[in-house]
Amino acid sequence: MLTKKISTHNFRAFLWHATFLAFAKNFMDVDTVIPSMIVEAGGGALHIGIMTAIMLGGSSFTQLFFAPYLSNKSFKKNYLLLGINTRVLSLLGLGVLLFLLQAEHAGFVLWFTFFFITLFSLAGAFANISYTDILGKSVNQDKRKTFFSSLQIISGIIVFASALLVKKILVLKAFPVNYAIMFFAGAGILFIATGGFWAIKEVVPSKLRIKGFKAFFNVLRSEWKENKKLPYFLGFINTQGIAISFLPFVILYAKETFHTESAATGTFLIYKVIGIVTVSVLVLLGAKKLKYNVLLFSNVALSLTLALMAILIRDAHSIKYIFVLGGIVYSLYTMTMSGLLLEVSGTENRALYTGFAGAGNILPALFPLLGGTVIEHLGFHAFFILFLVIMLSASYFILKIDCKR
């Protein structure tokens, strides 16, 4: 039974994890640090496409396969710990790999890098299903808003501080030692963050049971027919969801067009964090007044502006402003997607719907591969135009969802 005392204990445990995770995130940032490392190791547009597909849409898509298995588990803490600790080990492995990297083995090491990135991403997708389920049943409903509000404030302060530290590390040593230090630091901080999950008291068992993968898809088909918002929710993720895969290609664009270096990567990260923190504070202050529809359409408009800025930009100095806007788009998408998931799902089937959301990541999983191919054959401007068209189509699904809250 979930008592007030246990709920408060779990609240603090989740906050512990969230605090240190916020600090660790920038050391393994998917939009700046990881793609910059890939390019420095000799990667090109196709490598960036593969990496982005794995870390963003691809890893989320695998939740579709993890959900049937995890939905049958009454208690999910052990699976949450398995996922988070696998992420720690994959970062350690990546750090060791880069620390021992020799110039003549760069191509060979590049593919081992993809192995550790894949392991890190899949473990995150695996852990996220259990995290969503445990958070929903281990913290009283009246405390959840306080948790998310506290998280936004704490994350804003810590993320900015860690971004400054990341910038210093990137110029402290030459490649690949600077990135090795980054991943060692990220692994250490993430390991400290796992302490919050070890401390969780999971006392409420999950009641939902899905017998096998076929049964999972039968439930999905049933929900698709009965829940009129579900198809449009998945359509929204499949279109607006590609916005979070845009910035890694801007890193490649900056390096290939303006020959930016590691110091610039740190600067781009700081500006991305400025965008994330700014919009988080604004949304937090106006949480009671702002409706989801306003946030959703605003994010489409900002995403279109993002691509137009990339097309029109003519110097390396101005690229950092793309990352401010990119941070805003990323933050708004994360907040609205989570809110919409709660909107279209019920209390008992939340873990299941997290798995359904994986089905909405087909295009975000494929788009980075398509984007890398388009860049290699047609150039960056063709890629930016393709991005514009898909972003514009997201408006249709937002209109159909018509979220009143």
C-alpha positions in Angstrom: 0.0 0.0 0.0 1.2 3.5 -0.9 1.3 5.6 2.2 2.0 9.3 2.5 5.4 8.4 4.1 6.4 6.1 1.3 5.2 8.5 -1.4 7.4 11.3 0.2 10.4 8.9 0.3 9.9 8.0 -3.3 9.5 11.6 -4.3 12.9 12.4 -2.8 14.4 9.3 -4.5 13.1 10.3 -7.9 14.3 13.9 -7.3 17.8 12.6 -6.4 18.0 10.7 -9.7 16.7 13.6 -11.7 19.1 16.0 -10.1 22.2 14.0 -11.0 20.8 13.0 -14.4 20.4 16.6 -15.2 24.1 17.2 -14.4 25.2 14.1 -16.4 23.1 14.8 -19.5 25.4 17.4 -21.1 28.4 15.0 -20.9 26.6 12.7 -23.4 24.4 15.3 -25.3 22.9 13.7 -28.4 22.7 17.0 -30.3 26.2 18.4 -29.8 28.8 16.2 -27.9 28.0 12.8 -29.6 27.7 14.0 -33.2 30.8 16.2 -32.8 32.8 13.2 -31.5 31.6 11.1 -34.5 32.7 13.8 -37.0 36.1 14.1 -35.2 36.6 10.4 -35.4 36.2 10.6 -39.2 32.4 10.2 -39.6 30.3 11.9 -42.2 26.6 12.6 -43.0 25.7 8.9 -43.1 27.4 8.2 -39.8 25.5 11.1 -38.2 22.3 9.7 -39.7 22.9 6.3 -38.2 23.9 7.7 -34.8 20.9 10.0 -34.6 18.5 7.2 -35.8 19.8 4.9 -33.0 19.8 7.5 -30.2 16.5 9.2 -30.9 13.8 7.6 -33.0 15.3 4.1 -33.0 15.7 3.7 -29.3 12.1 4.9 -28.7 10.8 2.6 -31.4 12.2 -0.4 -29.4 9.8 0.4 -26.6 7.2 -1.2 -28.8 9.0 -4.5 -28.3 10.0 -4.0 -24.6 6.5 -3.0 -23.5 4.8 -6.5 -23.9 7.5 -8.1 -21.7 7.6 -5.4 -19.0 3.8 -4.9 -18.8 3.6 -8.5 -17.4 5.9 -7.7 -14.5 4.1 -6.8 -11.3 7.2 -5.0 -9.9 9.6 -3.2 -12.3 12.3 -1.8 -10.0 14.9 -4.5 -10.9 14.3 -3.9 -14.6 14.7 -0.1 -14.1 18.0 -0.8 -12.3 19.2 -3.1 -15.1 18.5 -0.4 -17.7 20.2 2.4 -15.9 23.3 0.4 -14.9 23.7 -0.8 -18.4 23.8 2.8 -19.5 26.6 3.5 -17.0 28.7 0.6 -18.3 28.2 1.6 -21.9 29.5 5.1 -21.1 32.5 3.6 -19.3 33.2 1.4 -22.3 32.9 4.4 -24.7 35.4 6.3 -22.5 37.9 3.4 -22.4 37.6 3.0 -26.2 38.3 6.7 -26.9 41.1 6.8 -24.3 42.9 4.0 -26.1 42.2 5.2 -29.6 45.1 5.3 -32.0 44.9 7.4 -35.2 45.5 4.4 -37.5 42.5 2.5 -35.9 40.0 5.4 -36.2 37.7 3.7 -38.7 37.7 0.4 -36.7 36.9 2.3 -33.4 34.1 4.2 -35.1 32.0 1.1 -35.4 32.7 0.0 -31.8 31.5 3.5 -30.8 28.2 2.8 -32.5 28.0 -0.5 -30.5 28.3 1.4 -27.2 25.9 4.2 -28.3 23.4 1.5 -29.3 23.7 -0.2 -26.0 23.3 3.1 -24.2 20.2 4.0 -26.1 18.4 0.7 -26.0 19.0 0.5 -22.2 17.5 3.9 -21.9 14.4 2.9 -23.8 14.1 -0.3 -21.7 14.4 1.7 -18.4 11.9 4.4 -19.5 9.0 2.0 -19.6 9.6 0.9 -16.0 10.4 4.5 -14.9 7.0 5.8 -16.2 5.1 3.0 -14.6 6.9 3.2 -11.2 6.6 7.0 -11.0 2.9 6.8 -11.7 2.2 4.4 -8.9 4.9 5.3 -6.3 4.3 9.0 -5.9 0.8 10.3 -4.9 -1.0 12.1 -7.7 -1.2 15.4 -5.7 2.6 15.4 -5.5 3.4 14.8 -9.2 3.0 18.4 -10.3 5.3 19.5 -7.5 7.8 16.9 -8.6 7.8 18.1 -12.2 7.9 21.8 -11.1 10.9 21.1 -8.8 12.6 19.1 -11.5 12.3 22.0 -14.0 13.8 24.5 -11.5 16.6 22.2 -10.4 17.4 21.0 -13.9 17.6 24.6 -15.2 20.3 25.6 -12.7 22.3 22.3 -12.9 22.2 21.8 -16.7 23.6 25.3 -17.3 26.4 24.7 -14.8 27.3 21.4 -16.4 27.3 22.9 -19.9 30.0 25.3 -18.8 32.0 22.4 -17.4 31.6 20.5 -20.6 32.9 23.4 -22.6 36.0 23.5 -20.4 36.7 19.8 -20.7 36.4 19.9 -24.6 39.3 22.4 -24.8 41.3 20.8 -21.9 42.8 18.1 -24.1 42.9 17.2 -27.8 40.7 14.5 -29.4 40.1 11.8 -28.4 41.2 12.2 -24.8 38.8 15.2 -24.2 35.8 13.0 -25.2 37.1 10.1 -23.1 37.2 12.4 -20.0 33.6 13.5 -20.9 32.3 10.0 -20.9 34.1 8.9 -17.8 32.6 12.0 -16.0 29.2 11.2 -17.5 29.4 7.6 -16.3 30.4 8.6 -12.8 27.7 11.1 -12.3 25.1 8.8 -13.8 26.2 6.1 -11.4 25.6 8.5 -8.5 22.1 9.2 -10.0 21.3 5.4 -9.8 21.2 5.8 -6.0 17.8 7.3 -6.3 16.4 4.2 -8.1 18.0 1.9 -5.5 16.2 3.8 -2.8 12.7 3.5 -4.4 10.1 1.5 -2.4 7.9 -0.1 -5.0 4.8 -1.3 -3.0 2.0 -1.2 -5.6 2.0 -4.0 -8.1 1.0 -3.4 -11.7 -2.3 -5.1 -12.6 -2.1 -5.0 -16.4 -1.2 -8.4 -18.1 -0.3 -8.8 -21.8 0.3 -12.4 -22.8 2.9 -12.2 -25.5 3.8 -10.0 -28.4 0.7 -11.0 -30.5 -1.6 -10.0 -27.6 0.2 -6.7 -27.3 -0.6 -5.9 -31.0 -4.2 -7.0 -30.5 -4.5 -4.5 -27.6 -2.9 -1.8 -29.8 -5.4 -2.6 -32.6 -8.3 -2.5 -30.1 -7.1 0.8 -28.6 -6.6 2.2 -32.1 -10.3 1.7 -32.8 -11.7 2.7 -29.5 -9.5 5.7 -28.7 -10.0 8.2 -31.5 -7.1 10.4 -30.3 -4.5 7.6 -30.4 -3.9 7.5 -34.3 -3.5 11.3 -34.3 -1.2 11.1 -31.3 1.1 8.7 -33.2 0.8 10.8 -36.3 2.0 13.8 -34.2 5.0 11.9 -32.9 5.9 10.7 -36.4 6.0 14.3 -37.7 6.9 16.7 -35.0 9.1 14.0 -33.4 11.8 14.5 -36.1 12.5 18.0 -34.8 14.7 16.5 -32.1 16.9 14.9 -34.7 17.7 18.2 -36.5 20.6 19.7 -34.4 23.1 16.8 -35.0 23.0 17.7 -38.7 23.6 21.3 -37.8 26.8 20.2 -36.0 27.9 18.5 -39.2 26.9 21.5 -41.3 28.9 23.8 -39.1 32.0 21.6 -39.2 31.9 21.0 -43.0 30.9 24.5 -44.0 32.5 26.7 -41.4 35.2 24.3 -40.1 34.2 24.7 -36.4 36.2 22.9 -33.7 35.7 21.4 -30.2 35.4 24.8 -28.5 32.5 25.7 -30.8 30.7 22.5 -29.8 30.9 23.5 -26.1 29.5 27.0 -27.1 26.6 25.3 -29.1 25.8 23.2 -26.1 25.6 26.2 -23.8 23.3 28.0 -26.2 21.1 25.0 -26.5 20.8 24.8 -22.7 19.9 28.5 -22.6 17.0 27.7 -24.9 15.9 24.8 -22.8 16.1 26.7 -19.5 14.3 29.8 -20.9 11.3 27.9 -22.3 11.1 25.7 -19.2 10.9 28.7 -16.9 8.3 30.5 -19.1 6.1 27.4 -19.3 6.4 26.8 -15.6 5.4 30.4 -14.9 2.4 30.1 -17.2 1.5 26.5 -16.6 -2.1 27.3 -15.5 -2.8 29.6 -18.4 -1.1 28.0 -21.3 -3.1 25.4 -23.2 -1.5 22.4 -25.0 -2.8 23.6 -28.4 -0.9 26.9 -28.0 2.3 25.1 -27.1 1.9 22.5 -29.9 1.3 25.1 -32.7 4.0 27.4 -31.3 6.5 24.5 -31.6 5.6 23.8 -35.2 6.1 27.5 -36.0 9.5 27.5 -34.1 10.5 24.3 -36.0 9.8 25.9 -39.3 11.9 29.0 -38.2 14.7 26.6 -37.2 15.0 25.2 -40.7 14.7 28.7 -42.3 17.5 30.0 -40.1 19.8 27.1 -41.2 19.1 27.9 -44.8 19.7 31.6 -44.5 22.7 31.6 -42.2 26.0 32.7 -43.7 28.7 32.6 -40.9 29.8 30.4 -38.1 29.2 33.1 -35.5 25.4 33.0 -36.1 25.0 29.2 -35.8 24.8 29.4 -32.0 21.4 31.1 -32.3 20.1 28.0 -34.1 21.0 26.0 -31.0 19.0 28.4 -28.8 15.9 27.8 -30.9 16.7 24.1 -31.2 16.8 23.9 -27.4 13.4 25.6 -27.2 11.9 23.2 -29.8 13.4 20.2 -28.0 12.1 21.3 -24.6 8.6 22.1 -25.9 8.3 18.8 -27.7 9.4 16.8 -24.6 6.9 18.6 -22.4 4.0 18.4 -24.8 4.6 14.8 -25.8 4.6 13.7 -22.2 1.5 15.7 -21.5 -0.3 14.3 -24.5 0.6 10.8 -23.5 -1.1 11.3 -20.2 -4.0 12.9 -22.1 -4.7 9.9 -24.4 -3.9 7.1 -21.9 -5.5 6.0 -18.6 -4.0 5.3 -15.2 -3.8 1.5 -15.6 -2.5 1.4 -19.2 0.2 4.1 -19.0 3.2 1.6 -19.4 1.3 0.1 -22.3 0.8 3.4 -24.0 4.5 4.2 -23.5 5.1 1.2 -25.6 2.5 2.3 -28.1 4.4 5.6 -28.4 7.2 3.6 -29.8 5.1 2.9 -32.8 5.0 6.6 -33.3 8.8 6.7 -33.8 8.9 5.0 -37.2 9.6 8.2 -39.1 11.9 9.7 -36.4 13.9 6.5 -36.6 14.1 6.5 -40.4 14.4 10.3 -40.9 18.1 10.6 -39.8 19.1 7.9 -42.2 17.1 9.6 -45.0 18.6 12.9 -44.0 22.1 11.6 -44.1 21.5 10.2 -47.6 19.9 13.4 -48.8 22.8 15.5 -47.6 25.4 13.2 -49.2 23.6 13.3 -52.6 21.7 16.6 -52.7 23.3 18.8 -50.1 22.2 20.4 -46.9 19.6 22.8 -48.3 17.6 19.9 -49.8 17.7 18.3 -46.3 16.4 21.6 -44.7 13.6 21.8 -47.2 12.5 18.2 -46.5 12.5 19.0 -42.8 10.3 22.1 -43.4 7.7 20.0 -45.3 7.4 17.3 -42.6 7.2 19.9 -39.8 4.3 21.7 -41.6 2.4 18.4 -41.8 2.4 18.1 -38.0 -0.2 20.9 -37.9 -2.9 18.5 -39.3 -2.5 16.0 -36.4 -2.5 18.8 -33.8 -5.8 20.0 -35.2 -7.3 16.5 -35.0 -6.1 15.9 -31.4 -7.6 19.2 -30.4 -6.3 19.1 -26.8 -8.4 21.4 -24.7 -6.3 21.4 -21.6 
